[in-house]
Amino acid sequence: MAESTDVERAVNSLEDGTEEEQLRALRLLLDHAEDQPSDLVPHLDLICSFAEDEDENVQSNVAGILATVAGHDPSAVIPYSSVVSTLLTSDDPLVLAFATAAARRTTPESPAALSEDVDRLIELLTYEEDWEIDQARNTRLRAVSALGDLSEADRDLAIRIDEPLADRLNDPDHKVRTATVITLTQIGLAHPRAVSTALDRLPTQLDDPETRRPTISAYIQFRHEQPTAIVRPSVVASALREAAEQADLDDGELQAVREACQYIEEKLVDGN
């Protein structure tokens, strides 16, 4: 009951308070959203009315609330996709980190909801900010993942992001590189010919200690579900075998790698 009263007081401050009181109210609602995001759903209309406020602190709180609620219930945020789109136009690192998180969490539920934001998401693949390195990384990472969800449902978009995705395999942050490998696996299973450039560069990730395991997993999946995603099979087979020796794999994983290498050599190399 106390928590509900706190939310009601914050909502009242949003409606009638001063600018300072409204900012405090948004901060309180963001804190509450971490524990009880569903309590905020009935008030999203009011909360989203602050999305175009000139104060970036206000925008970041709105974006944070949307991202948090979307993590709990993406369908509750989909009606506010236009608000997420507005927040994605910001240049503030924190606003963008939250806005791309909201986008990332809603695209699997409804890829069409943010289809108008594709160009902006592609721009954000290279987003950097020297004084907010971690938030800039989070923005790139979430843009990669959101575009993966959108591209899985849209082959033409997959073609568009082939080169940009290939470039993210060289991102300076290992978390972005890992997200890129996972996203490339997702698109490679759906539209392998659409991302031929990125798939051609994927074997290099077997040499990267930070991306080795997800890349090994990618090739095991490709072997079973989409062999045409295995570009340059002779290179992949040898690189995969070496990577397995360097990775900390259990017996089942090692067996899966051996089977994948055997399949690649017999079916894709000798079979051509």
C-alpha positions, 0 to 999 in steps of 0.5 A, a space after each residue: 500500500 505504501 508503494 502504491 501511495 508513493 506512485 500516486 503522489 509522484 503521479 500527482 506531482 507530474 500533473 501539478 508540480 513545479 519542474 523540480 517536483 516533476 523531475 523528482 517524481 520521474 526519478 521516484 517512478 523510475 526507481 519504483 519501476 525496477 521493482 514493480 513495473 506493472 504499477 506504472 503501466 496505467 500512467 504511461 500516457 502521462 509519463 510519456 508526455 514529458 518525452 520532448 522536454 528540453 531537460 535531458 534529465 527528464 528525457 532520460 527518466 522517461 526513457 528509463 521507465 519505458 525500458 524498464 517496463 518493456 523488460 517486464 511487459 514489452 506489449 505495454 510499451 509498443 503503443 508508445 513506439 512513437 515516443 521511443 522514436 522521439 527519444 532515439 533522436 537525442 544525442 544524450 548518452 544516457 537517453 540513448 542507452 535507455 531508448 535503445 534498450 526500450 527498442 531492443 525489448 519491444 522489437 521481438 514482440 512487434 518488429 513493425 513498431 520501430 520500422 521507421 527508426 531503422 536509419 537511426 538505429 544504423 547510425 547508432 551502430 557507430 555511436 561514440 561518446 568519450 565522456 560516457 564510454 559505457 553508455 555509448 557501448 550500451 547504445 551500440 550493443 542494443 542497436 545491434 540487437 534491435 536491428 537483428 530482430 528487425 532484420 530477421 523479419 525483413 530480408 531487405 533490411 538484412 542486406 542493408 546492415 550486412 556491411 555495418 554488421 561486419 564492421 561491428 565485428 571489429 568494435 573496440 568493446 568485446 560486449 558489442 562484438 559478442 552481441 554482433 556475433 549473436 545477431 549475425 547468427 540470428 540473421 544467418 539462420 534466417 537470411 544467410 545470403 543477405 549477410 554474406 560479407 559479415 558471414 565471410 568475416 565471422 571466422 576471425 571471431 574464433 581467434 578472439 577470446 571474448 567472442 570464441 564461444 558464441 562463434 563456436 556455437 554459431 557454427 554448430 547451429 549453422 551446421 544443423 540448421 543452415 549450412 549455407 551460412 558457413 562461408 569459406 568452409 575450408 577456413 572455418 573447419 580449421 579455425 573451428 578445430 583450433 578454437 575448440 582446443 583453446 576454449 573451455 568446452 565440456 565433452 558434449 560441446 567438444 563432440 558437437 565441434 568434431 561433428 561440425 568439422 567433419 560435416 563441413 569437411 565432408 559435405 561443404 569442402 569435399 562435396 564441392 
